[in-house]
């Protein structure tokens, strides 16, 4: 295949590297100038993705565009109308992800029960709303303008902490307030369900994931986007049937082609959908690859050929995000130590290399170094028949990486073992032995 990657920060770098290693031709366009150094010396980067379209068209059915972002929907649809094979998303998918209230309305329209979501463009209106309806809230921005560190999960049952936060933001804000939502806080097991949609239907199997978005072990600190995830391709049917499956008709009608993930809270009252990711998630793609037997060319081939299934390993994969400062903050909070070496304590095996998913690194003069905008260095994955074995494999690999001020969480998967697995099994939402 010929692969043209289009994105902002080269977030699918590990996917491109795997495809390249399998013998496919890969070229990548990186929109963010601060990320132009990422994977230099490892991938071919192009300055103008449109100029690559003749190269792609010459490949015929073997030419594929992979889109990383959830802000490229209209362009994807124009490319598909022009005869190109594009995997990434759609205008509809972009809106499902970025307009949180719209996403909730769409879920309600297909029969899912949703928690109250309240949209605002005024901090004062939001403060008045909480005072009139005191309870615990989650504060989230719409769109992609703000990173995950700007979201906030309220801790107080009367909402006073969110009121204080909004008041402080309002005092320092100039101009119109951005669009944001207040979601009623829900208590339960947080679990995501995801699957690849080929434009007609979801491929099987779907996956289940347990994310760890906070910076520090014990779920303390900033919301980073993601510090690590536990995933499996087993036991997915009950949750998938009640969440993503009802969305298939709407995704088909809007021409969506790509990965779709729905994050949920599960408790004794049922399943409560929180938010969509309608693109290849990162580090989710890296972690899923540890369980996909045929590699990314098999998954992409299944989507293009409308083949309903692809092969996966049993058991679990654990992925751990390895970071350096200033992560989780972007430019304005300093810069990563670009040019600093990344070393390994021992010679890496082929299995090690397959489970180290490079992100903000580059190859310069034969030496692997840090290079990128955020300090999101790489992801280490481990696979096992059970969670403890997957954890051991992932963390043994983490310990081989040496870089200045390297940080990562050491508890990915612990919450699942301590409580989440038992709760989901008791409530009938997780039956891995059925697959």
C-alpha beads as a LAMMPS data file, in Angstrom:
LAMMPS data file: protein, C-alpha beads

435 atoms
434 bonds

1 atom types
1 bond types

-500.0 500.0 xlo xhi
-500.0 500.0 ylo yhi
-500.0 500.0 zlo zhi

Masses

1 110.0

Atoms # bond

1 1 1 0.000 0.000 0.000
2 1 1 0.870 3.662 -0.322
3 1 1 -0.088 5.542 2.821
4 1 1 -0.447 9.305 3.135
5 1 1 -0.833 10.411 6.739
6 1 1 -2.479 13.764 7.451
7 1 1 -2.492 15.200 10.947
8 1 1 -1.440 17.886 13.346
9 1 1 1.198 16.340 15.602
10 1 1 2.143 13.034 13.961
11 1 1 0.072 11.210 16.565
12 1 1 -0.173 8.092 14.386
13 1 1 3.601 7.896 14.088
14 1 1 3.768 4.409 15.565
15 1 1 1.105 3.229 13.089
16 1 1 3.100 4.663 10.183
17 1 1 6.290 3.043 11.466
18 1 1 4.606 -0.351 11.695
19 1 1 3.183 -0.035 8.181
20 1 1 6.582 1.060 6.883
21 1 1 8.293 -1.892 8.569
22 1 1 5.791 -4.203 6.868
23 1 1 6.960 -2.942 3.466
24 1 1 4.394 -0.253 2.676
25 1 1 5.294 3.201 1.343
26 1 1 4.480 5.937 3.861
27 1 1 4.549 9.730 3.638
28 1 1 3.322 12.026 6.409
29 1 1 2.136 15.630 6.596
30 1 1 2.436 17.253 10.053
31 1 1 0.427 20.455 10.436
32 1 1 1.882 21.773 13.702
33 1 1 5.305 23.383 13.067
34 1 1 6.334 22.575 16.651
35 1 1 5.935 18.873 15.822
36 1 1 7.935 18.862 12.592
37 1 1 10.911 17.286 14.324
38 1 1 8.980 14.280 15.653
39 1 1 10.149 11.016 14.048
40 1 1 12.654 12.826 11.815
41 1 1 14.996 10.233 10.334
42 1 1 12.368 7.532 10.855
43 1 1 9.530 8.670 8.562
44 1 1 9.290 10.674 5.337
45 1 1 7.581 14.001 6.068
46 1 1 6.086 16.132 3.272
47 1 1 5.402 19.879 3.273
48 1 1 2.199 19.808 1.195
49 1 1 -0.183 16.859 1.443
50 1 1 -2.146 17.977 -1.619
51 1 1 0.974 17.689 -3.756
52 1 1 1.112 13.989 -2.805
53 1 1 -2.312 13.141 -4.248
54 1 1 -0.977 12.201 -7.726
55 1 1 1.523 9.825 -6.038
56 1 1 -1.368 8.314 -4.130
57 1 1 -3.690 8.086 -7.140
58 1 1 -1.005 6.270 -9.120
59 1 1 -1.275 3.442 -6.573
60 1 1 -4.947 2.840 -7.486
61 1 1 -6.742 0.740 -4.890
62 1 1 -3.519 0.465 -2.878
63 1 1 -3.484 4.186 -2.115
64 1 1 -4.872 5.109 1.321
65 1 1 -5.139 8.386 3.238
66 1 1 -5.072 8.147 7.048
67 1 1 -6.399 11.221 8.880
68 1 1 -5.482 11.739 12.529
69 1 1 -7.653 14.652 13.604
70 1 1 -11.353 15.258 14.279
71 1 1 -11.267 18.597 12.450
72 1 1 -10.798 17.462 8.865
73 1 1 -14.242 16.048 8.074
74 1 1 -15.280 18.209 5.108
75 1 1 -11.925 17.709 3.395
76 1 1 -12.162 13.957 3.919
77 1 1 -15.554 13.900 2.270
78 1 1 -14.284 15.888 -0.720
79 1 1 -11.382 13.458 -1.105
80 1 1 -13.724 10.457 -0.977
81 1 1 -15.964 12.071 -3.581
82 1 1 -12.850 12.467 -5.744
83 1 1 -12.206 8.721 -5.579
84 1 1 -9.627 8.475 -2.796
85 1 1 -9.785 5.886 -0.008
86 1 1 -9.785 7.871 3.238
87 1 1 -9.834 6.403 6.739
88 1 1 -10.231 8.799 9.634
89 1 1 -13.695 10.187 10.214
90 1 1 -16.328 12.557 8.823
91 1 1 -17.916 15.949 9.385
92 1 1 -20.533 14.195 11.493
93 1 1 -17.880 12.469 13.570
94 1 1 -16.072 15.770 14.117
95 1 1 -19.247 17.273 15.527
96 1 1 -20.003 14.251 17.711
97 1 1 -16.592 14.689 19.338
98 1 1 -16.326 18.467 19.577
99 1 1 -19.913 19.506 20.273
100 1 1 -20.561 17.566 23.452
101 1 1 -24.209 18.561 23.797
102 1 1 -24.869 17.507 20.195
103 1 1 -23.219 14.137 20.842
104 1 1 -25.485 13.576 23.823
105 1 1 -28.582 14.492 21.800
106 1 1 -27.609 11.999 19.104
107 1 1 -27.188 9.265 21.695
108 1 1 -30.567 10.062 23.198
109 1 1 -32.117 9.967 19.714
110 1 1 -31.032 6.335 19.231
111 1 1 -32.413 5.307 22.599
112 1 1 -29.541 5.681 25.055
113 1 1 -30.180 7.156 28.463
114 1 1 -27.990 10.208 29.036
115 1 1 -27.073 12.258 32.066
116 1 1 -28.019 15.945 31.987
117 1 1 -25.601 18.099 29.951
118 1 1 -25.875 21.888 30.012
119 1 1 -24.216 24.052 27.347
120 1 1 -22.986 27.611 28.029
121 1 1 -21.185 30.502 26.387
122 1 1 -21.275 32.677 29.517
123 1 1 -19.426 32.043 32.777
124 1 1 -21.944 34.144 34.664
125 1 1 -24.877 32.144 33.325
126 1 1 -23.122 28.918 34.336
127 1 1 -22.489 30.221 37.864
128 1 1 -26.143 31.236 38.228
129 1 1 -27.179 27.800 36.966
130 1 1 -25.108 25.964 39.590
131 1 1 -26.413 28.171 42.376
132 1 1 -29.960 27.351 41.313
133 1 1 -29.157 23.639 40.903
134 1 1 -26.347 22.793 43.346
135 1 1 -24.667 19.449 42.769
136 1 1 -21.376 17.961 41.603
137 1 1 -20.416 18.837 38.004
138 1 1 -17.797 18.104 35.370
139 1 1 -16.621 21.184 33.434
140 1 1 -15.488 20.563 29.818
141 1 1 -14.776 22.728 26.796
142 1 1 -16.272 22.064 23.396
143 1 1 -13.996 21.811 20.367
144 1 1 -10.246 21.259 20.208
145 1 1 -9.090 24.739 21.237
146 1 1 -8.246 23.722 24.809
147 1 1 -6.308 20.712 26.047
148 1 1 -7.508 18.188 28.601
149 1 1 -5.705 20.051 31.395
150 1 1 -8.351 22.802 31.118
151 1 1 -11.209 20.413 31.975
152 1 1 -12.155 19.954 35.603
153 1 1 -13.976 17.265 37.579
154 1 1 -15.782 18.866 40.494
155 1 1 -15.259 17.425 43.966
156 1 1 -17.954 19.166 46.034
157 1 1 -21.556 17.998 46.151
158 1 1 -22.923 21.551 46.086
159 1 1 -20.776 22.664 43.124
160 1 1 -18.967 25.425 45.058
161 1 1 -15.572 24.418 43.669
162 1 1 -16.801 24.743 40.071
163 1 1 -18.379 28.118 40.893
164 1 1 -15.049 29.308 42.303
165 1 1 -13.198 28.032 39.219
166 1 1 -15.599 29.708 36.782
167 1 1 -15.478 32.976 38.711
168 1 1 -11.689 33.029 38.585
169 1 1 -11.671 32.293 34.845
170 1 1 -14.283 34.995 34.239
171 1 1 -12.209 37.626 36.070
172 1 1 -9.213 36.979 33.850
173 1 1 -11.073 36.444 30.578
174 1 1 -11.270 39.101 27.879
175 1 1 -13.781 38.851 25.067
176 1 1 -16.606 36.334 24.587
177 1 1 -16.404 33.168 26.654
178 1 1 -15.692 29.922 24.768
179 1 1 -18.325 27.231 24.421
180 1 1 -18.358 24.747 27.303
181 1 1 -20.617 22.306 29.092
182 1 1 -21.439 21.308 32.637
183 1 1 -22.196 17.599 32.944
184 1 1 -23.805 16.047 35.984
185 1 1 -21.142 13.982 37.729
186 1 1 -21.759 10.231 37.730
187 1 1 -20.315 7.630 40.081
188 1 1 -19.441 4.205 38.714
189 1 1 -16.950 2.305 36.575
190 1 1 -15.504 4.345 33.721
191 1 1 -15.047 2.160 30.642
192 1 1 -14.796 2.886 26.939
193 1 1 -16.025 0.811 24.007
194 1 1 -14.525 1.306 20.558
195 1 1 -14.688 -0.189 17.068
196 1 1 -13.663 0.494 13.484
197 1 1 -16.482 1.654 11.189
198 1 1 -15.948 0.924 7.484
199 1 1 -18.636 3.263 6.154
200 1 1 -21.287 0.552 6.296
201 1 1 -20.894 -1.273 9.608
202 1 1 -18.655 -1.786 12.605
203 1 1 -15.924 -4.379 12.247
204 1 1 -15.715 -7.065 14.909
205 1 1 -14.428 -7.429 17.491
206 1 1 -14.954 -4.172 19.333
207 1 1 -12.609 -3.316 22.187
208 1 1 -13.084 -2.303 25.801
209 1 1 -10.687 0.138 27.456
210 1 1 -9.997 1.483 30.913
211 1 1 -8.192 4.816 30.646
212 1 1 -5.993 6.540 33.232
213 1 1 -6.114 10.241 32.311
214 1 1 -4.616 11.810 35.448
215 1 1 -0.921 12.538 35.680
216 1 1 -0.002 10.786 38.918
217 1 1 -0.575 7.289 40.311
218 1 1 -3.697 7.015 42.411
219 1 1 -5.602 9.228 39.956
220 1 1 -4.086 12.444 41.293
221 1 1 -3.008 15.555 39.445
222 1 1 -3.859 17.057 36.084
223 1 1 -6.100 15.581 33.436
224 1 1 -3.490 14.849 30.797
225 1 1 -5.495 13.294 27.998
226 1 1 -3.993 9.912 28.784
227 1 1 -1.195 8.382 30.862
228 1 1 -1.985 4.766 30.082
229 1 1 -4.756 2.343 29.256
230 1 1 -5.818 -1.260 29.738
231 1 1 -7.556 -2.772 26.690
232 1 1 -9.056 -6.073 25.572
233 1 1 -10.872 -7.391 22.529
234 1 1 -12.800 -9.884 24.650
235 1 1 -16.065 -9.506 26.569
236 1 1 -17.198 -6.560 24.459
237 1 1 -20.613 -7.714 23.203
238 1 1 -22.976 -6.599 26.031
239 1 1 -21.612 -3.066 26.251
240 1 1 -21.209 -2.639 22.489
241 1 1 -24.803 -3.726 21.842
242 1 1 -26.120 -1.015 24.160
243 1 1 -23.822 1.847 23.112
244 1 1 -22.061 1.957 19.742
245 1 1 -24.237 -0.503 17.830
246 1 1 -27.304 1.801 17.823
247 1 1 -25.152 4.538 16.221
248 1 1 -24.326 2.482 13.112
249 1 1 -27.203 3.753 10.985
250 1 1 -26.360 7.399 11.638
251 1 1 -22.644 6.882 11.000
252 1 1 -23.499 5.118 7.731
253 1 1 -25.811 7.913 6.637
254 1 1 -23.052 10.483 7.203
255 1 1 -20.292 8.515 5.452
256 1 1 -18.099 8.003 8.502
257 1 1 -15.045 5.773 7.952
258 1 1 -12.706 5.312 10.891
259 1 1 -12.439 4.485 14.559
260 1 1 -15.222 5.428 16.981
261 1 1 -14.942 5.253 20.758
262 1 1 -17.574 6.049 23.365
263 1 1 -16.531 6.630 26.957
264 1 1 -19.136 5.593 29.537
265 1 1 -19.911 5.288 33.219
266 1 1 -21.459 1.981 34.271
267 1 1 -23.334 1.684 37.554
268 1 1 -26.379 -0.087 38.973
269 1 1 -28.663 2.311 37.133
270 1 1 -27.248 1.284 33.749
271 1 1 -24.787 2.632 31.180
272 1 1 -24.273 6.387 30.884
273 1 1 -22.416 7.612 27.773
274 1 1 -20.017 10.500 28.386
275 1 1 -18.217 11.513 25.205
276 1 1 -17.154 10.384 21.745
277 1 1 -13.727 10.071 20.180
278 1 1 -14.314 9.889 16.418
279 1 1 -10.747 9.457 15.178
280 1 1 -7.793 7.212 15.832
281 1 1 -7.087 7.877 19.504
282 1 1 -3.611 8.132 20.928
283 1 1 -2.190 6.255 22.765
284 1 1 -5.148 3.924 22.126
285 1 1 -3.984 2.943 18.646
286 1 1 -0.555 1.990 19.955
287 1 1 -2.023 -0.179 22.691
288 1 1 -4.571 -1.885 20.433
289 1 1 -1.800 -2.844 18.032
290 1 1 -0.420 -5.163 20.719
291 1 1 -3.594 -7.250 20.346
292 1 1 -4.089 -7.069 16.546
293 1 1 -2.566 -10.232 15.089
294 1 1 -2.293 -9.096 11.484
295 1 1 -1.008 -5.597 12.152
296 1 1 -2.367 -2.325 10.838
297 1 1 -2.346 -3.447 7.216
298 1 1 -4.811 -6.202 8.178
299 1 1 -7.145 -3.752 9.954
300 1 1 -6.920 -1.198 7.141
301 1 1 -7.430 -3.954 4.573
302 1 1 -10.549 -5.155 6.403
303 1 1 -11.995 -1.640 6.383
304 1 1 -11.294 -1.073 2.701
305 1 1 -12.621 -4.470 1.636
306 1 1 -15.629 -4.303 4.004
307 1 1 -14.441 -7.531 5.578
308 1 1 -16.473 -7.870 8.795
309 1 1 -13.791 -9.213 11.119
310 1 1 -10.067 -9.103 11.832
311 1 1 -7.900 -11.351 13.996
312 1 1 -7.006 -10.457 17.582
313 1 1 -5.179 -12.025 20.498
314 1 1 -7.062 -13.103 23.615
315 1 1 -6.271 -11.502 26.915
316 1 1 -5.252 -7.944 27.640
317 1 1 -2.777 -5.243 26.676
318 1 1 -1.443 -2.576 29.017
319 1 1 -0.020 0.625 27.582
320 1 1 2.068 3.097 29.592
321 1 1 2.791 6.628 28.367
322 1 1 6.415 7.688 28.930
323 1 1 6.782 11.458 29.219
324 1 1 9.350 14.180 29.862
325 1 1 8.787 17.839 30.895
326 1 1 6.841 20.005 30.146
327 1 1 4.169 17.323 29.603
328 1 1 1.209 17.591 30.086
329 1 1 1.539 21.263 29.133
330 1 1 2.238 22.597 25.672
331 1 1 4.416 25.507 24.555
332 1 1 4.280 28.433 26.923
333 1 1 5.377 26.173 29.781
334 1 1 8.872 25.574 28.455
335 1 1 9.901 23.030 25.865
336 1 1 11.023 19.410 25.894
337 1 1 14.757 18.802 26.139
338 1 1 15.024 18.354 22.368
339 1 1 18.247 16.682 21.300
340 1 1 18.714 14.849 24.594
341 1 1 19.502 11.146 24.028
342 1 1 17.052 8.317 24.574
343 1 1 18.902 5.156 25.587
344 1 1 18.055 1.574 26.545
345 1 1 19.538 -0.465 29.360
346 1 1 19.924 -3.538 27.183
347 1 1 19.819 -4.530 23.540
348 1 1 16.187 -4.483 22.453
349 1 1 14.664 -7.632 21.003
350 1 1 12.265 -7.682 18.058
351 1 1 9.408 -8.084 20.554
352 1 1 10.655 -5.085 22.541
353 1 1 10.749 -2.931 19.421
354 1 1 7.238 -3.989 18.437
355 1 1 6.009 -2.871 21.873
356 1 1 7.794 0.498 21.990
357 1 1 5.640 2.969 20.082
358 1 1 7.666 6.081 19.331
359 1 1 6.027 9.514 19.433
360 1 1 8.157 12.603 20.128
361 1 1 11.570 11.220 19.262
362 1 1 13.849 11.515 16.228
363 1 1 16.834 9.690 14.768
364 1 1 19.791 12.056 14.349
365 1 1 23.263 10.865 13.425
366 1 1 22.215 7.332 14.252
367 1 1 21.177 8.346 17.767
368 1 1 17.613 8.342 19.131
369 1 1 16.843 11.722 20.727
370 1 1 13.919 13.669 22.171
371 1 1 12.180 15.897 19.613
372 1 1 8.665 17.299 19.768
373 1 1 6.365 19.916 21.234
374 1 1 4.891 18.347 24.345
375 1 1 7.168 15.736 25.901
376 1 1 4.998 12.728 24.947
377 1 1 7.984 10.483 24.345
378 1 1 6.606 7.024 23.569
379 1 1 4.245 4.283 24.724
380 1 1 5.373 0.936 26.126
381 1 1 2.934 -1.947 25.760
382 1 1 2.697 -5.440 27.160
383 1 1 0.311 -8.266 26.348
384 1 1 -0.776 -11.157 28.563
385 1 1 -3.496 -13.735 29.056
386 1 1 -4.444 -11.851 32.211
387 1 1 -3.916 -8.305 33.459
388 1 1 -0.987 -9.002 35.830
389 1 1 1.014 -10.621 33.031
390 1 1 0.263 -7.722 30.694
391 1 1 1.342 -5.287 33.407
392 1 1 4.597 -7.147 34.045
393 1 1 5.472 -7.155 30.333
394 1 1 4.722 -3.433 29.928
395 1 1 6.605 -2.289 33.009
396 1 1 9.622 -4.495 32.333
397 1 1 9.905 -2.647 29.027
398 1 1 9.398 0.763 30.662
399 1 1 12.372 0.096 32.907
400 1 1 14.635 -0.319 29.883
401 1 1 14.086 3.268 28.699
402 1 1 16.502 5.957 29.886
403 1 1 15.824 9.639 29.183
404 1 1 16.289 12.866 31.184
405 1 1 13.486 13.378 33.729
406 1 1 11.457 10.431 32.470
407 1 1 8.039 10.104 34.177
408 1 1 5.228 7.559 33.908
409 1 1 2.457 6.072 36.030
410 1 1 3.160 2.759 37.743
411 1 1 -0.438 1.668 38.378
412 1 1 -2.025 1.173 34.951
413 1 1 -4.592 -1.616 35.350
414 1 1 -4.577 -1.675 39.160
415 1 1 -8.039 -0.152 39.532
416 1 1 -9.482 -2.765 37.166
417 1 1 -8.011 -5.558 39.273
418 1 1 -9.076 -4.002 42.571
419 1 1 -12.703 -3.237 41.754
420 1 1 -13.774 -2.445 38.179
421 1 1 -13.606 -5.996 36.841
422 1 1 -15.717 -7.434 39.658
423 1 1 -18.318 -4.674 39.375
424 1 1 -18.702 -5.050 35.609
425 1 1 -18.989 -8.818 35.886
426 1 1 -21.563 -8.563 38.663
427 1 1 -23.675 -6.146 36.631
428 1 1 -23.449 -8.343 33.527
429 1 1 -21.532 -5.920 31.313
430 1 1 -18.245 -7.823 31.018
431 1 1 -18.151 -11.488 30.029
432 1 1 -14.697 -12.206 28.538
433 1 1 -15.208 -15.968 28.682
434 1 1 -18.014 -15.712 26.107
435 1 1 -15.615 -14.790 23.254

Bonds

1 1 1 2
2 1 2 3
3 1 3 4
4 1 4 5
5 1 5 6
6 1 6 7
7 1 7 8
8 1 8 9
9 1 9 10
10 1 10 11
11 1 11 12
12 1 12 13
13 1 13 14
14 1 14 15
15 1 15 16
16 1 16 17
17 1 17 18
18 1 18 19
19 1 19 20
20 1 20 21
21 1 21 22
22 1 22 23
23 1 23 24
24 1 24 25
25 1 25 26
26 1 26 27
27 1 27 28
28 1 28 29
29 1 29 30
30 1 30 31
31 1 31 32
32 1 32 33
33 1 33 34
34 1 34 35
35 1 35 36
36 1 36 37
37 1 37 38
38 1 38 39
39 1 39 40
40 1 40 41
41 1 41 42
42 1 42 43
43 1 43 44
44 1 44 45
45 1 45 46
46 1 46 47
47 1 47 48
48 1 48 49
49 1 49 50
50 1 50 51
51 1 51 52
52 1 52 53
53 1 53 54
54 1 54 55
55 1 55 56
56 1 56 57
57 1 57 58
58 1 58 59
59 1 59 60
60 1 60 61
61 1 61 62
62 1 62 63
63 1 63 64
64 1 64 65
65 1 65 66
66 1 66 67
67 1 67 68
68 1 68 69
69 1 69 70
70 1 70 71
71 1 71 72
72 1 72 73
73 1 73 74
74 1 74 75
75 1 75 76
76 1 76 77
77 1 77 78
78 1 78 79
79 1 79 80
80 1 80 81
81 1 81 82
82 1 82 83
83 1 83 84
84 1 84 85
85 1 85 86
86 1 86 87
87 1 87 88
88 1 88 89
89 1 89 90
90 1 90 91
91 1 91 92
92 1 92 93
93 1 93 94
94 1 94 95
95 1 95 96
96 1 96 97
97 1 97 98
98 1 98 99
99 1 99 100
100 1 100 101
101 1 101 102
102 1 102 103
103 1 103 104
104 1 104 105
105 1 105 106
106 1 106 107
107 1 107 108
108 1 108 109
109 1 109 110
110 1 110 111
111 1 111 112
112 1 112 113
113 1 113 114
114 1 114 115
115 1 115 116
116 1 116 117
117 1 117 118
118 1 118 119
119 1 119 120
120 1 120 121
121 1 121 122
122 1 122 123
123 1 123 124
124 1 124 125
125 1 125 126
126 1 126 127
127 1 127 128
128 1 128 129
129 1 129 130
130 1 130 131
131 1 131 132
132 1 132 133
133 1 133 134
134 1 134 135
135 1 135 136
136 1 136 137
137 1 137 138
138 1 138 139
139 1 139 140
140 1 140 141
141 1 141 142
142 1 142 143
143 1 143 144
144 1 144 145
145 1 145 146
146 1 146 147
147 1 147 148
148 1 148 149
149 1 149 150
150 1 150 151
151 1 151 152
152 1 152 153
153 1 153 154
154 1 154 155
155 1 155 156
156 1 156 157
157 1 157 158
158 1 158 159
159 1 159 160
160 1 160 161
161 1 161 162
162 1 162 163
163 1 163 164
164 1 164 165
165 1 165 166
166 1 166 167
167 1 167 168
168 1 168 169
169 1 169 170
170 1 170 171
171 1 171 172
172 1 172 173
173 1 173 174
174 1 174 175
175 1 175 176
176 1 176 177
177 1 177 178
178 1 178 179
179 1 179 180
180 1 180 181
181 1 181 182
182 1 182 183
183 1 183 184
184 1 184 185
185 1 185 186
186 1 186 187
187 1 187 188
188 1 188 189
189 1 189 190
190 1 190 191
191 1 191 192
192 1 192 193
193 1 193 194
194 1 194 195
195 1 195 196
196 1 196 197
197 1 197 198
198 1 198 199
199 1 199 200
200 1 200 201
201 1 201 202
202 1 202 203
203 1 203 204
204 1 204 205
205 1 205 206
206 1 206 207
207 1 207 208
208 1 208 209
209 1 209 210
210 1 210 211
211 1 211 212
212 1 212 213
213 1 213 214
214 1 214 215
215 1 215 216
216 1 216 217
217 1 217 218
218 1 218 219
219 1 219 220
220 1 220 221
221 1 221 222
222 1 222 223
223 1 223 224
224 1 224 225
225 1 225 226
226 1 226 227
227 1 227 228
228 1 228 229
229 1 229 230
230 1 230 231
231 1 231 232
232 1 232 233
233 1 233 234
234 1 234 235
235 1 235 236
236 1 236 237
237 1 237 238
238 1 238 239
239 1 239 240
240 1 240 241
241 1 241 242
242 1 242 243
243 1 243 244
244 1 244 245
245 1 245 246
246 1 246 247
247 1 247 248
248 1 248 249
249 1 249 250
250 1 250 251
251 1 251 252
252 1 252 253
253 1 253 254
254 1 254 255
255 1 255 256
256 1 256 257
257 1 257 258
258 1 258 259
259 1 259 260
260 1 260 261
261 1 261 262
262 1 262 263
263 1 263 264
264 1 264 265
265 1 265 266
266 1 266 267
267 1 267 268
268 1 268 269
269 1 269 270
270 1 270 271
271 1 271 272
272 1 272 273
273 1 273 274
274 1 274 275
275 1 275 276
276 1 276 277
277 1 277 278
278 1 278 279
279 1 279 280
280 1 280 281
281 1 281 282
282 1 282 283
283 1 283 284
284 1 284 285
285 1 285 286
286 1 286 287
287 1 287 288
288 1 288 289
289 1 289 290
290 1 290 291
291 1 291 292
292 1 292 293
293 1 293 294
294 1 294 295
295 1 295 296
296 1 296 297
297 1 297 298
298 1 298 299
299 1 299 300
300 1 300 301
301 1 301 302
302 1 302 303
303 1 303 304
304 1 304 305
305 1 305 306
306 1 306 307
307 1 307 308
308 1 308 309
309 1 309 310
310 1 310 311
311 1 311 312
312 1 312 313
313 1 313 314
314 1 314 315
315 1 315 316
316 1 316 317
317 1 317 318
318 1 318 319
319 1 319 320
320 1 320 321
321 1 321 322
322 1 322 323
323 1 323 324
324 1 324 325
325 1 325 326
326 1 326 327
327 1 327 328
328 1 328 329
329 1 329 330
330 1 330 331
331 1 331 332
332 1 332 333
333 1 333 334
334 1 334 335
335 1 335 336
336 1 336 337
337 1 337 338
338 1 338 339
339 1 339 340
340 1 340 341
341 1 341 342
342 1 342 343
343 1 343 344
344 1 344 345
345 1 345 346
346 1 346 347
347 1 347 348
348 1 348 349
349 1 349 350
350 1 350 351
351 1 351 352
352 1 352 353
353 1 353 354
354 1 354 355
355 1 355 356
356 1 356 357
357 1 357 358
358 1 358 359
359 1 359 360
360 1 360 361
361 1 361 362
362 1 362 363
363 1 363 364
364 1 364 365
365 1 365 366
366 1 366 367
367 1 367 368
368 1 368 369
369 1 369 370
370 1 370 371
371 1 371 372
372 1 372 373
373 1 373 374
374 1 374 375
375 1 375 376
376 1 376 377
377 1 377 378
378 1 378 379
379 1 379 380
380 1 380 381
381 1 381 382
382 1 382 383
383 1 383 384
384 1 384 385
385 1 385 386
386 1 386 387
387 1 387 388
388 1 388 389
389 1 389 390
390 1 390 391
391 1 391 392
392 1 392 393
393 1 393 394
394 1 394 395
395 1 395 396
396 1 396 397
397 1 397 398
398 1 398 399
399 1 399 400
400 1 400 401
401 1 401 402
402 1 402 403
403 1 403 404
404 1 404 405
405 1 405 406
406 1 406 407
407 1 407 408
408 1 408 409
409 1 409 410
410 1 410 411
411 1 411 412
412 1 412 413
413 1 413 414
414 1 414 415
415 1 415 416
416 1 416 417
417 1 417 418
418 1 418 419
419 1 419 420
420 1 420 421
421 1 421 422
422 1 422 423
423 1 423 424
424 1 424 425
425 1 425 426
426 1 426 427
427 1 427 428
428 1 428 429
429 1 429 430
430 1 430 431
431 1 431 432
432 1 432 433
433 1 433 434
434 1 434 435
